[in-house]
Amino acid sequence: MGHRSVITKIVAMVTIVLMYGCATYYQANQSFNQNFENGNLESALATLQANTKEANSKREFLYYVNNGLVLSMMSRYEESNRYFEKAFLFGEDYRRNYLNEAASYLTNPNVTTYRGEDHEHLMLLYYKAINYLKLGNTESALVECRRMNIRLQQLSDRYENENKFQRDAFIHTLMGLIYEADKDYNNAFIAYRNAVSIYEEDYERLFSIHMPDQLKKDLLRTAWLSGFTNEFEFYKSKWNMPDFEVSTGDQAEVIFFWHNGLAPVKAEWGINFAVNRRDNWVYFYNHEMGINFPFSLEGYDKNEKDGLANLEVFRVAFPRYLERPQYFQEASISTGNIKHPLMLLEDVNKIAFKSLQQRMHLEMSKALIRVALKKVTEHQVKKEDKTLGSVLGVINAITEKADTRNWQTLPHSIYYTRVVLPVGQSTVTLSLKDGNLSTTHNFTYTLNKGQILFHTFTSLESRYPSYGAYP
């Protein structure tokens, strides 16, 4: 391909970059984000759905999951699940567009289709299952349960390193709750036991997240209901809960999920790299951060090698997460004089950071190759046409952008508790605390004997993003 035809292709890509790449994904969707964060869900949905081109764009996945989440919050569960199903099928069916993949090395990753993070694909199944449970469709919720299990197996197969996020305690807990709602106590016990293991072996070490006490009670109860007497006694002794008994009688239960705050947003950060050439290799390094990436010159012709050899110092853009700290620090459900604390079940924020961190080596490798190839082309063009080479240098600088797309309407963290209530009508009070200040909400339920009702409450309040260094 001639240099001018390469430039023509790159200039076409620059048009896309200038439309979408100069601002972060969050900034490009400012109107939707403002409406959503202020709780104006009707306006947020209208803004989202007015841009129907997004459904066939490189942000297709995010269009589906954002629609699904907003509709779920509006109690439009069937519509919500139609969008979540499209997002699920996208994840199952995704085929990489190699033309766009190649173009990303000439511009930036925003020209490629966003495929979604591992935890985002799990979270859409969580919302889909909860929607079905609220509709009273336990059978369909069980289908999502099986899908979750397959996703978890895929995650485990992909990452064998024990220091990587490869098992999700929250999803196993949710699976247990769904099985229990279907009165399948055996499978519920197995799911809870898996969740316990993951909290003890992974979450405490990777995220400093401890097992919620409610999960201990759930495991003991299903062990008893499954007739697993030995396991029941073992865990009672292990957790020093000698007085625990399984409740009986005319009663019902509410499983209360609290979605607190907002997930982190992706932003861009840059690192300056110096270049050193030795033998048939070019080494990109940053001494302050202890980063050193080798780049083989094998297969490149003399002009391309000269272009790489002429590199001195350059900036490379990478994605990073910015935390939006939680506004409310704790919450509880009160029934009469009894207070049930809502316990941390999943820290979506920490898992998002971990997911990006564990693939940063790959992100850095791709970014360095991207910049290197840009500089090689720039060097070759300058040899034939200095003006055209200078134009290309400006274009390269403009197009050096990181991919800042992610599912930003997810909660920061998810908490839960289980409340036993009498049959009939009951009122509970949710108390949200920020320091010494408290906000309350009342909910009234009408319950049947043996019913397990699932309820979610979302607090969209959050604090300004944390601009600390990338972990």
C-alpha positions as CSV (number, residue, x, y, z in Angstrom):
1,M,0.0,0.0,0.0
2,G,1.4,3.5,-0.9
3,H,2.1,6.1,1.7
4,R,-0.6,8.5,0.4
5,S,-3.2,5.7,0.5
6,V,-2.1,4.9,4.0
7,I,-2.5,8.6,4.9
8,T,-5.9,8.6,3.3
9,K,-7.0,5.7,5.4
10,I,-5.7,7.2,8.6
11,V,-7.3,10.6,7.9
12,A,-10.7,8.8,7.5
13,M,-10.1,7.1,10.8
14,V,-9.2,10.5,12.4
15,T,-12.8,11.7,11.5
16,I,-14.1,8.9,13.8
17,V,-11.6,9.7,16.5
18,L,-12.5,13.4,16.5
19,M,-16.1,12.5,16.8
20,Y,-15.7,10.0,19.6
21,G,-12.1,9.7,20.7
22,C,-11.2,13.2,21.9
23,A,-13.7,13.1,24.8
24,T,-13.9,10.1,27.2
25,Y,-16.9,7.8,26.8
26,Y,-18.4,9.4,30.0
27,Q,-18.0,12.9,28.5
28,A,-19.5,11.9,25.2
29,N,-22.6,10.8,27.0
30,Q,-22.9,13.7,29.4
31,S,-26.6,14.3,28.9
32,F,-27.5,10.7,29.6
33,N,-25.2,10.5,32.6
34,Q,-26.5,13.7,34.2
35,N,-30.1,12.5,33.9
36,F,-29.3,9.1,35.2
37,E,-27.2,10.2,38.2
38,N,-29.9,12.7,39.2
39,G,-32.5,10.0,39.2
40,N,-34.3,11.4,36.1
41,L,-34.8,7.9,34.7
42,E,-37.5,8.9,32.1
43,S,-35.2,11.6,30.7
44,A,-32.2,9.3,30.8
45,L,-34.1,6.6,28.9
46,A,-35.4,9.0,26.3
47,T,-31.9,10.4,25.8
48,L,-30.5,6.9,25.5
49,Q,-33.1,5.6,23.0
50,A,-33.1,8.7,20.9
51,N,-29.7,7.7,19.6
52,T,-30.8,4.4,17.9
53,K,-27.5,4.4,15.9
54,E,-25.8,3.2,19.0
55,A,-27.5,-0.2,18.7
56,N,-25.5,-0.8,15.5
57,S,-22.3,0.9,16.6
58,K,-19.1,-0.1,18.2
59,R,-20.7,0.6,21.5
60,E,-23.6,-1.9,20.9
61,F,-23.0,-3.8,24.1
62,L,-23.1,-0.7,26.2
63,Y,-26.3,0.5,24.5
64,Y,-28.0,-2.8,25.4
65,V,-26.9,-3.0,29.0
66,N,-27.6,0.7,29.8
67,N,-31.1,0.3,28.4
68,G,-31.6,-2.9,30.4
69,L,-30.4,-1.4,33.7
70,V,-32.5,1.8,33.4
71,L,-35.6,-0.1,32.5
72,S,-35.0,-2.5,35.4
73,M,-34.8,0.5,37.8
74,M,-38.1,1.7,36.3
75,S,-39.7,-1.7,37.1
76,R,-40.2,-2.5,33.4
77,Y,-38.7,-5.9,33.8
78,E,-39.8,-7.6,30.6
79,E,-38.5,-4.8,28.4
80,S,-35.3,-4.7,30.5
81,N,-34.7,-8.4,29.9
82,R,-35.1,-8.0,26.2
83,Y,-32.2,-5.7,26.1
84,F,-30.1,-7.8,28.5
85,E,-30.8,-10.8,26.3
86,K,-29.4,-8.9,23.3
87,A,-26.3,-8.0,25.4
88,F,-25.9,-11.7,26.4
89,L,-26.2,-12.9,22.8
90,F,-23.7,-10.2,21.7
91,G,-21.3,-11.7,24.2
92,E,-21.9,-15.2,22.9
93,D,-21.9,-14.3,19.2
94,Y,-19.2,-11.7,19.0
95,R,-16.9,-12.0,16.0
96,R,-13.8,-9.8,15.9
97,N,-13.7,-7.4,13.0
98,Y,-10.1,-7.8,11.9
99,L,-10.2,-4.7,9.7
100,N,-11.0,-2.6,12.7
101,E,-8.5,-4.5,14.8
102,A,-5.8,-3.6,12.2
103,A,-7.0,0.0,12.0
104,S,-6.7,0.4,15.8
105,Y,-2.9,0.1,15.4
106,L,-3.0,3.1,13.0
107,T,-5.3,5.2,15.2
108,N,-6.6,4.0,18.6
109,P,-8.7,1.2,20.2
110,N,-11.9,3.2,20.0
111,V,-12.3,2.2,16.3
112,T,-12.9,-1.4,17.5
113,T,-16.1,-2.9,18.9
114,Y,-16.3,-2.8,22.7
115,R,-16.7,-6.4,23.9
116,G,-17.4,-5.8,27.6
117,E,-15.4,-6.7,30.7
118,D,-15.6,-10.1,32.3
119,H,-17.5,-8.8,35.3
120,E,-19.9,-6.8,33.1
121,H,-21.1,-10.0,31.4
122,L,-21.7,-11.6,34.8
123,M,-23.6,-8.5,36.0
124,L,-26.0,-8.4,33.1
125,L,-27.0,-12.0,34.1
126,Y,-27.5,-10.9,37.7
127,Y,-29.9,-8.1,36.6
128,K,-31.7,-10.5,34.2
129,A,-32.2,-13.1,36.9
130,I,-33.4,-10.5,39.4
131,N,-35.9,-9.2,36.9
132,Y,-37.3,-12.7,36.5
133,L,-37.5,-13.2,40.2
134,K,-39.4,-10.0,40.6
135,L,-41.8,-11.2,37.9
136,G,-42.2,-14.4,39.9
137,N,-40.7,-16.5,37.1
138,T,-38.3,-18.7,39.0
139,E,-37.9,-21.1,36.1
140,S,-36.4,-18.4,33.8
141,A,-34.2,-17.2,36.7
142,L,-32.8,-20.7,36.9
143,V,-31.9,-20.6,33.2
144,E,-29.9,-17.4,33.9
145,C,-28.4,-19.3,36.9
146,R,-27.1,-22.0,34.5
147,R,-25.7,-19.3,32.2
148,M,-23.9,-17.8,35.1
149,N,-22.3,-21.1,35.9
150,I,-21.1,-21.5,32.3
151,R,-19.6,-17.9,32.4
152,L,-17.9,-18.7,35.7
153,Q,-16.4,-21.9,34.2
154,Q,-15.1,-19.9,31.2
155,L,-13.6,-17.3,33.5
156,S,-11.8,-20.0,35.5
157,D,-10.5,-21.7,32.4
158,R,-9.2,-18.4,31.0
159,Y,-7.3,-17.3,34.1
160,E,-5.3,-20.0,36.0
161,N,-3.2,-17.6,38.1
162,E,-4.4,-17.5,41.6
163,N,-3.8,-13.8,41.8
164,K,-6.3,-13.1,39.1
165,F,-10.0,-12.6,39.3
166,Q,-11.3,-15.9,38.1
167,R,-14.1,-16.8,40.6
168,D,-17.1,-14.7,41.7
169,A,-18.5,-15.2,45.2
170,F,-21.4,-12.9,44.6
171,I,-22.6,-14.8,41.6
172,H,-22.4,-18.1,43.5
173,T,-24.4,-16.5,46.4
174,L,-27.0,-15.3,43.9
175,M,-27.2,-18.8,42.4
176,G,-27.8,-20.2,45.9
177,L,-30.7,-17.7,46.5
178,I,-32.3,-18.6,43.2
179,Y,-32.1,-22.4,43.9
180,E,-33.5,-21.8,47.4
181,A,-36.4,-19.8,45.9
182,D,-37.1,-22.9,43.8
183,K,-36.9,-25.0,47.0
184,D,-33.9,-26.8,45.6
185,Y,-32.0,-26.8,48.9
186,N,-29.3,-29.3,47.8
187,N,-28.1,-27.1,44.9
188,A,-28.5,-24.0,47.0
189,F,-26.2,-25.5,49.7
190,I,-23.6,-26.3,47.0
191,A,-23.7,-22.8,45.6
192,Y,-23.5,-21.2,49.1
193,R,-20.6,-23.5,50.0
194,N,-18.8,-22.4,46.8
195,A,-19.3,-18.8,47.7
196,V,-17.9,-19.4,51.2
197,S,-14.8,-20.9,49.7
198,I,-14.3,-18.0,47.3
199,Y,-14.7,-15.4,50.0
200,E,-12.2,-17.2,52.2
201,E,-9.7,-18.1,49.5
202,D,-9.9,-15.3,47.0
203,Y,-11.9,-12.2,48.1
204,E,-10.2,-11.7,51.4
205,R,-6.8,-11.9,49.7
206,L,-7.5,-10.0,46.5
207,F,-10.1,-7.4,47.6
208,S,-10.0,-7.4,51.4
209,I,-13.7,-8.4,51.3
210,H,-14.9,-10.6,54.1
211,M,-17.7,-13.1,53.9
212,P,-21.0,-11.6,55.0
213,D,-22.6,-13.2,58.1
214,Q,-25.8,-13.6,56.2
215,L,-24.1,-16.1,53.9
216,K,-23.1,-18.2,56.9
217,K,-26.8,-18.4,58.0
218,D,-27.9,-19.2,54.4
219,L,-25.4,-22.1,54.2
220,L,-26.4,-23.5,57.6
221,R,-30.1,-23.3,56.8
222,T,-29.8,-25.1,53.5
223,A,-27.5,-27.7,55.0
224,W,-30.2,-28.4,57.6
225,L,-33.0,-28.4,55.0
226,S,-31.0,-30.8,52.7
227,G,-30.4,-33.2,55.6
228,F,-26.7,-32.6,55.7
229,T,-26.4,-33.0,59.5
230,N,-22.6,-33.4,59.5
231,E,-22.0,-30.3,57.4
232,F,-24.5,-28.4,59.5
233,E,-22.6,-29.2,62.7
234,F,-19.2,-28.7,61.1
235,Y,-20.0,-25.1,60.0
236,K,-21.8,-24.2,63.3
237,S,-18.6,-25.2,65.1
238,K,-16.3,-23.5,62.6
239,W,-18.1,-20.2,62.9
240,N,-18.9,-20.5,66.6
241,M,-22.6,-20.3,66.1
242,P,-23.9,-22.9,68.6
243,D,-27.3,-21.2,69.0
244,F,-28.2,-21.1,65.4
245,E,-31.5,-22.8,64.6
246,V,-33.6,-23.0,61.4
247,S,-36.8,-21.0,61.8
248,T,-40.1,-22.7,61.2
249,G,-43.8,-21.7,61.2
250,D,-46.0,-19.4,59.3
251,Q,-43.6,-16.9,57.8
252,A,-42.1,-15.4,54.7
253,E,-38.9,-13.8,53.7
254,V,-37.6,-10.7,51.9
255,I,-34.1,-10.8,50.2
256,F,-33.1,-7.1,50.1
257,F,-30.3,-6.0,47.7
258,W,-28.9,-2.5,48.1
259,H,-27.1,-1.1,45.1
260,N,-24.9,1.6,46.6
261,G,-23.3,4.3,44.5
262,L,-21.9,4.1,41.0
263,A,-19.2,2.0,39.3
264,P,-15.9,3.6,38.3
265,V,-15.5,5.4,35.0
266,K,-12.6,4.8,32.6
267,A,-10.3,7.7,31.9
268,E,-7.0,8.1,30.1
269,W,-3.5,8.3,31.4
270,G,-0.2,8.7,29.6
271,I,3.3,7.3,30.2
272,N,6.4,8.7,28.6
273,F,8.7,6.0,27.2
274,A,12.3,6.2,26.2
275,V,13.7,3.9,23.5
276,N,16.9,1.9,23.4
277,R,18.0,-0.3,20.4
278,R,20.2,-3.3,20.9
279,D,21.0,-6.0,18.3
280,N,17.7,-6.9,16.6
281,W,15.4,-5.5,19.4
282,V,14.0,-2.1,20.5
283,Y,13.3,-1.7,24.2
284,F,10.7,0.7,25.4
285,Y,11.3,1.7,29.0
286,N,10.2,4.0,31.9
287,H,12.6,3.8,34.8
288,E,10.3,5.6,37.3
289,M,7.6,2.9,36.9
290,G,10.0,0.0,36.4
291,I,8.5,-0.8,33.0
292,N,10.6,-2.4,30.2
293,F,9.0,-3.8,27.0
294,P,11.1,-5.5,24.3
295,F,10.0,-5.1,20.7
296,S,11.5,-7.5,18.1
297,L,12.6,-6.1,14.8
298,E,12.5,-9.5,13.2
299,G,10.6,-9.4,9.9
300,Y,10.9,-5.6,9.4
301,D,12.8,-4.2,6.4
302,K,15.7,-1.7,6.8
303,N,13.6,1.4,6.5
304,E,11.2,0.2,9.1
305,K,14.1,-0.7,11.4
306,D,15.6,2.8,10.9
307,G,12.2,4.3,11.8
308,L,12.1,2.4,15.1
309,A,15.8,3.2,15.7
310,N,15.0,6.9,15.4
311,L,12.5,6.9,18.2
312,E,13.7,8.6,21.3
313,V,10.9,9.6,23.8
314,F,7.2,9.4,23.2
315,R,3.9,9.3,25.1
316,V,1.5,6.3,25.1
317,A,-2.1,6.5,26.2
318,F,-3.7,3.8,28.4
319,P,-7.1,3.3,30.1
320,R,-7.4,3.7,33.8
321,Y,-10.4,3.6,36.2
322,L,-11.4,6.5,38.4
323,E,-13.4,5.5,41.5
324,R,-16.6,7.3,42.4
325,P,-16.5,6.9,46.2
326,Q,-19.8,5.9,47.9
327,Y,-21.9,8.6,49.5
328,F,-23.6,6.4,52.0
329,Q,-21.3,4.4,54.2
330,E,-23.8,1.9,55.7
331,A,-27.4,0.8,55.7
332,S,-29.8,-1.4,57.7
333,I,-33.4,-2.7,57.5
334,S,-35.5,-2.4,60.6
335,T,-38.6,-4.5,61.5
336,G,-40.0,-3.3,64.8
337,N,-37.2,-3.3,67.2
338,I,-35.0,-5.6,65.2
339,K,-32.3,-4.1,63.0
340,H,-30.7,-6.1,60.1
341,P,-27.5,-4.6,58.7
342,L,-27.0,-4.7,55.0
343,M,-23.7,-6.6,54.4
344,L,-21.3,-6.1,51.5
345,L,-21.8,-8.9,49.0
346,E,-19.8,-7.6,46.0
347,D,-17.5,-4.6,45.5
348,V,-18.0,-4.0,41.8
349,N,-15.5,-1.1,41.9
350,K,-12.6,-3.2,43.2
351,I,-13.4,-6.0,40.8
352,A,-13.4,-3.5,37.9
353,F,-10.0,-2.2,38.9
354,K,-8.6,-5.8,39.3
355,S,-10.0,-6.9,35.9
356,L,-8.2,-4.0,34.2
357,Q,-5.0,-4.4,36.2
358,Q,-4.6,-8.0,35.4
359,R,-4.5,-7.4,31.7
360,M,-2.5,-4.2,31.8
361,H,0.6,-6.0,30.4
362,L,-1.5,-6.8,27.3
363,E,-2.8,-3.3,27.1
364,M,0.7,-1.8,27.3
365,S,2.0,-4.2,24.7
366,K,-0.7,-3.3,22.3
367,A,-0.3,0.4,22.9
368,L,3.4,0.3,22.4
369,I,3.0,-1.7,19.1
370,R,0.4,0.9,18.1
371,V,2.7,3.9,18.7
372,A,5.7,2.1,17.2
373,L,3.9,1.3,13.9
374,K,2.7,4.9,13.7
375,K,6.2,6.2,14.2
376,V,7.6,3.8,11.6
377,T,5.1,5.0,9.0
378,E,5.8,8.6,9.9
379,H,9.5,8.1,9.4
380,Q,9.1,6.5,6.0
381,V,6.7,9.2,4.8
382,K,9.1,12.0,6.0
383,K,11.9,10.6,3.9
384,E,9.8,11.1,0.7
385,D,7.7,14.1,1.7
386,K,8.6,16.2,4.8
387,T,5.3,18.1,4.7
388,L,3.2,15.0,4.5
389,G,5.3,13.4,7.2
390,S,4.7,16.4,9.5
391,V,1.0,16.1,8.9
392,L,1.1,12.5,9.7
393,G,3.0,13.3,12.9
394,V,0.2,15.7,14.0
395,I,-2.4,13.0,13.1
396,N,-0.5,10.4,15.2
397,A,-0.5,12.8,18.2
398,I,-4.3,13.5,17.8
399,T,-5.2,9.8,17.5
400,E,-3.2,8.5,20.5
401,K,-6.1,7.9,22.7
402,A,-7.0,5.1,25.2
403,D,-10.3,3.2,25.2
404,T,-12.4,4.7,27.9
405,R,-15.6,2.7,27.4
406,N,-17.1,0.7,30.2
407,W,-20.6,0.0,31.8
408,Q,-20.8,3.1,34.0
409,T,-24.4,2.7,35.3
410,L,-23.5,-0.3,37.4
411,P,-23.5,0.2,41.2
412,H,-20.2,0.8,43.1
413,S,-21.1,-2.1,45.5
414,I,-23.9,-4.5,46.3
415,Y,-25.1,-5.3,49.8
416,Y,-27.8,-7.6,51.0
417,T,-29.7,-9.0,54.0
418,R,-32.5,-11.5,54.6
419,V,-35.5,-10.5,56.6
420,V,-38.0,-13.0,58.1
421,L,-41.6,-11.5,58.2
422,P,-45.0,-12.8,59.2
423,V,-47.6,-13.8,56.5
424,G,-49.7,-10.9,55.4
425,Q,-48.8,-7.2,55.3
426,S,-45.6,-5.9,56.9
427,T,-43.7,-2.6,56.7
428,V,-39.9,-2.3,57.0
429,T,-37.7,0.7,57.2
430,L,-34.4,1.2,55.2
431,S,-31.9,3.5,56.9
432,L,-29.0,4.9,54.9
433,K,-26.2,6.6,56.8
434,D,-23.5,9.1,55.8
435,G,-21.6,9.9,59.0
436,N,-24.1,11.2,61.5
437,L,-26.8,11.9,58.9
438,S,-29.5,9.3,58.2
439,T,-32.0,9.0,55.4
440,T,-35.0,6.6,55.7
441,H,-37.4,4.8,53.2
442,N,-40.4,2.7,54.1
443,F,-41.5,-0.3,52.2
444,T,-44.7,-2.4,52.6
445,Y,-45.0,-6.0,51.5
446,T,-47.9,-8.4,51.4
447,L,-46.5,-11.9,51.7
448,N,-47.7,-15.5,51.5
449,K,-46.5,-18.4,53.6
450,G,-43.2,-19.7,52.5
451,Q,-42.7,-16.9,50.0
452,I,-39.3,-15.5,49.2
453,L,-39.6,-12.0,47.8
454,F,-36.7,-10.2,46.1
455,H,-36.4,-6.4,46.4
456,T,-33.7,-4.1,45.2
457,F,-33.0,-0.5,46.1
458,T,-30.6,1.8,44.3
459,S,-28.7,4.8,45.8
460,L,-27.3,6.8,42.9
461,E,-25.5,9.3,45.1
462,S,-21.8,9.2,44.9
463,R,-18.8,11.5,45.5
464,Y,-16.4,13.0,43.0
465,P,-14.1,10.6,41.3
466,S,-10.8,9.7,42.9
467,Y,-7.9,10.9,40.8
468,G,-5.2,8.8,42.6
469,A,-2.5,6.9,40.7
470,Y,-3.5,3.8,38.9
471,P,-3.0,0.8,41.2
